[in-house]
Amino acid sequence: MKITQEDVKHIARLSRLYLSDEETSTFGGQLNSIIEYVEQLNGLDTSSVEPTSHVIPLNNVMRDDTLKPSLPIEEALKNAPDATEKFYRVPKIIE
Amino acid sequence: MLNAIGRNTLKLNELTVSELRRLLDNRGIKPQEVLDDVYNRIDAVEDKVKAYITITKDSAYEMAKDAEQAILSNKQSLLTGIPVAVKDNMCTKGISTTCASKMLHNFKPPYESTVTARLKEQEYILIGKTNLDEFAMGSSTENSGFHTTRNPWDPERVPGGSSGGSAAAVAADECIAALGSDTGGSIRQPAALCGVVGLKPTYGRVSRYGLVAFASSLDQIGPITKNVMDSAIMLNAVAGHDPLDSTSAPAEVPDFANFLGQDIKGLKIGIPKEYFIEGMDKYVDDAVRSAAKKLESLGAIPVEVSLPHTGYAVAAYYILATSEASSNLARYDGVKYGFRAQGGKDLLEIYMNARSQGFGAEVKRRIMLGTYALSAGYYDAYYKKGQQVRTLIKQDFDNAFKEADVIVTPTSPTPAFKVGEKSTDPLQMYLSDIFTISVNLAGVPAISIPCGFTKNNLPIGLQMIGRHFDEGLILKAAYAYEQSTEWHTRRPAL
């Protein structure tokens, strides 16, 4: 097993996900079989291959720095689970 | 003009975009009559098919009034009065856009995606928002947070995915045309499994502004239609540079309909041996080989090509796509929009509760896989390696297109599989996209068109792949094939 149960818990924490013990075990098994499948890439020598992040040759797309109206506050807040006045509301952050 | 008898027997929902355009412009029918037939059909079969998440009937009849006025004053556009369904991962202002996720079950976007804005400019009528695998992650719609869409050809089987709702709605005549999105085959595979036409344009050809992001370097929007002509018309409506999407290409957009009807004499078609693999369905193999022969009889010249890194595509894809997804889906935190769970004593708990209860299993699995691939110590081994293999796959296509104008392959190794058949084994599900994924990694355009049926009467799809921005050529080849066969005229008996 490449990915241990402890690894799964660590990855879940980084992903901001709670997992039950059962989920930890199921996801652990599945992640291992996927990673095992992915390891076939190691059979390819890519030492002299440039990585591709984007297939169409475009870079530094610029626009004029002009003022434009943005989304009105009341529109931006409309979908918020909890909003007050002009703000999103969350539990106290600073003790 | 249609006489009374003609109107009684003609079901307008069964027609195509171009057929309806003609009838509407002749004023033989009104946009409201088209809507009546579409919604009657939805009432009749939607219980079985379950293609839609949201039906927008009231606003559709409002849009029909404007369409009627435009036609009466001879000011109609490309899609005036044409009923279109849109996959529920494209933002429609004020209209629920859920991505088939509990996370966005109550999300009503404050802005319009560029594709639907362009359809609006052409005066389309939105019929409803279609089902998908949650956040477009899946190949069967079984990962939808709401319900599984059924294949109109056999309701025991999946419609494919992730744009399974759009493909099923088109196949069942529950709309005239639809939009899907394709990250690893999500337009082409469901089109193949439902016996309709699905086009994934070149990366950058269609704006992604307002498409809820899954894997930004791979996602692309395209049409799902009843025939190739409609595919060209829909692409005409949505293609073109958009300043709101910095990855949209400033490439010239031709009138794609102009390519249709040109003969294909001398067109070089490449048939890569890597796409005829062990375990492939015999009927799929036969149908695709016969299709290649048919193209040859129309004057195309077969050439040998090789795409040697095909076997590595699924592995590279599931590193790159999940890495991008883990980053894109970090925005769902239960604060600005979307689902927030009860309770949570601090901010971190709010985030974790919302994400743990708001996302389904496949989304969690992919976020975790991507997080792992990008995490400290593993980046070079997985993410960078995946990007290097992407380079090799792109070079395969560059080399193949020196020999061939169009590459012809099966769209999917099998016809539609049964609901539940692959849903417990994620890797088996991933492998169902084995023939479509390379295309996204290389960013090239590809279309899937019907090319036959299995002995159980399940549709088979033929994939035609072209060079970057050469949609015109694959549409031309697809149209020539379609016009010499009758597969596209068959309809499921629902």
Interface residues (C-beta under 8 A of the other chain):
Chain A: I3 D7 V8 I11 A12 L14 S15 R16 L17 Y18 L19 E23 F27 Q30 L31 S33 I34 I35 Y37 V38 Q40 L41 N42 L44 T46 V49 E50 P51 T52 S53 H54 V55 I56 L58 V61 R63 L71 E75 A76 K78 N79 A80 P81 D82 Y88 V90 P91 K92 I93
Chain B: N106 F107 K108 P110 Y111 T202 Y203 G204 S217 P243 S246 T247 A249 H309 G311 Y312 V314 A315 A316 Y318 I319 S326 A330 D333 G334 V335 K336 Y337 G338 F339 R340 G344 K345 D346 L347 L348 E349 I350 Y351 M352 N353 R355 S356 F359 K364 R365 I367 M368 L369 T371 Y372 S375 Y382 K384 K385 G386 Q387 Q388 V389 R390 T391 L392 K394 P426 L427 Y430 L441 A442 G443 H468
